[in-house]
Amino acid sequence: MERVYIGLGSNLAEPREQLRGAIRALAAISLTRLVAVSSLYVSDPLGPPDQPRYNNAVAVLDTALAPLELLDALQAIERAQGRERKAERWGPRTLDLDILLFGDRQLNEPRLTVPHYHLHARAFVLYPLAEVAPEALQLADGRRLAELIAACPFEGLERLDDAL
């Protein structure tokens, strides 16, 4: 089993319910165990400004699946919850599930880059990740989570007490 961190995001079709449904679906993936879920955060959109704010969280999984098998399972969950992949990047969506970290692996494949290529610059990923990851977490590429957080201010981000 490998420890995997998944970023969750939604800003359409009842975003909190989308994330709650995603958590239930993550817990049901075969050969995988849901370990923890961060608090819920609300963040400003990265893409076009004329879209609702995002609801975000990070989930921790232990899995025996290979990285692309897990990616396929995550994309199936996205589709089941109404996700439509469009040419526009960072547009509104019902659900976005990203593999942030997959054990100690570094992957650079056409469908999957791990650690996630924008992890270091996204407060809506780093702060929930810090809630559920070991304090001294070091990424496979040598960067430490604490260093990434120190360089990424808590701007445009709101932590909610809502439990997922």
C-alpha positions in Angstrom: 0.0 0.0 0.0 1.2 3.5 -0.8 0.1 6.8 0.7 -1.6 9.1 -1.8 -2.8 12.6 -1.4 -5.8 13.7 -3.5 -6.8 17.3 -4.1 -10.6 17.9 -4.4 -12.3 20.9 -5.9 -15.7 22.0 -7.1 -17.5 25.2 -7.9 -20.7 24.0 -9.6 -23.9 22.0 -8.8 -23.8 22.3 -4.9 -20.0 22.2 -4.5 -20.0 20.9 -0.9 -22.3 18.0 -1.9 -20.1 17.3 -4.8 -17.1 17.0 -2.4 -19.1 14.9 0.0 -20.1 12.5 -2.8 -16.5 12.4 -4.0 -15.3 11.4 -0.5 -17.8 8.6 -0.4 -16.7 7.4 -3.8 -13.0 7.6 -2.8 -13.8 5.4 0.1 -15.3 2.8 -2.2 -12.4 2.5 -4.6 -11.2 -1.1 -4.7 -7.8 -1.9 -3.1 -7.9 1.5 -1.5 -8.6 2.8 2.0 -9.7 6.4 2.9 -7.4 7.5 5.7 -8.3 11.2 6.3 -9.9 14.3 4.9 -8.9 17.9 5.6 -11.2 20.7 6.5 -13.2 22.4 3.8 -11.7 25.5 2.2 -13.2 28.1 -0.1 -10.9 29.8 -2.7 -11.0 32.3 -5.5 -11.0 30.7 -9.0 -7.7 30.6 -10.8 -9.2 30.7 -14.3 -11.8 33.0 -15.7 -13.0 35.5 -13.1 -16.7 35.2 -13.9 -17.1 31.9 -12.1 -18.1 30.9 -8.5 -15.5 30.4 -5.8 -14.2 26.9 -5.3 -14.7 24.5 -2.4 -11.5 22.5 -1.8 -10.1 19.8 0.4 -7.4 17.1 0.4 -8.1 13.4 1.0 -5.5 10.8 2.1 -5.7 7.3 0.7 -3.7 4.2 1.1 -3.8 2.2 -2.1 -2.5 -0.9 -3.8 -3.5 0.5 -7.2 -0.9 1.6 -9.7 -0.9 5.4 -10.4 -2.7 5.2 -13.7 -5.3 2.7 -12.3 -6.0 5.2 -9.5 -6.2 8.1 -12.1 -8.7 6.1 -14.1 -10.8 5.5 -10.9 -10.7 9.2 -10.1 -11.7 10.2 -13.6 -14.6 7.8 -13.4 -15.8 9.5 -10.2 -15.5 12.9 -11.9 -17.6 11.7 -14.8 -20.2 10.1 -12.6 -20.6 13.5 -10.9 -21.1 15.4 -14.1 -17.6 16.5 -14.9 -17.2 17.6 -18.5 -13.6 18.1 -19.8 -13.5 21.2 -22.0 -10.7 22.9 -23.9 -10.8 25.8 -21.4 -8.4 25.3 -18.5 -9.3 26.2 -15.0 -12.9 26.8 -15.9 -15.9 26.0 -13.7 -16.5 22.3 -12.9 -18.6 20.0 -10.8 -15.6 18.0 -9.6 -11.9 18.0 -9.9 -9.8 15.2 -8.4 -6.0 15.5 -8.7 -3.3 13.2 -7.5 -1.0 15.5 -5.6 1.5 13.0 -4.2 1.8 9.2 -4.8 4.1 7.7 -2.2 7.7 8.7 -2.9 7.1 8.5 -6.7 8.1 11.1 -9.3 6.1 10.6 -12.5 6.1 12.5 -15.7 3.7 10.7 -18.0 1.4 12.1 -20.7 -1.6 11.6 -18.4 -0.1 12.1 -15.0 2.6 14.3 -13.3 3.5 13.6 -9.7 4.1 15.6 -7.6 1.3 17.7 -9.1 3.0 20.3 -11.3 1.3 23.3 -9.6 1.3 22.0 -6.1 3.9 24.6 -4.9 1.8 27.6 -6.0 -1.7 26.7 -4.8 -2.6 27.7 -1.3 -6.0 25.9 -1.7 -3.9 22.7 -2.0 -1.0 23.3 0.4 -3.0 24.4 3.5 -5.4 21.5 3.5 -2.5 19.2 2.7 -0.7 20.4 5.7 -3.7 19.5 7.9 -3.6 15.8 6.9 0.1 15.2 6.1 3.0 14.7 8.6 4.5 17.9 9.7 7.9 17.1 8.2 6.5 15.8 4.8 9.1 15.9 2.1 8.1 15.5 -1.5 9.8 13.0 -3.7 11.6 15.9 -5.5 13.2 17.0 -2.2 10.9 20.0 -1.5 9.5 20.2 2.1 5.8 21.0 2.6 6.7 23.6 5.2 8.9 25.4 2.8 6.2 25.4 0.1 3.7 26.8 2.6 6.1 29.5 3.7 6.4 30.7 0.1 2.6 30.6 -0.6 0.5 33.0 1.4 -3.0 32.3 2.7 -4.5 34.8 0.3 -8.0 34.4 -1.2 -8.5 31.3 0.9 -11.0 30.8 3.7 -11.0 27.7 6.0 -14.5 26.6 7.0 -15.4 24.5 10.0 -17.7 22.4 7.9 -16.9 18.8 8.0 -17.0 16.7 4.9 
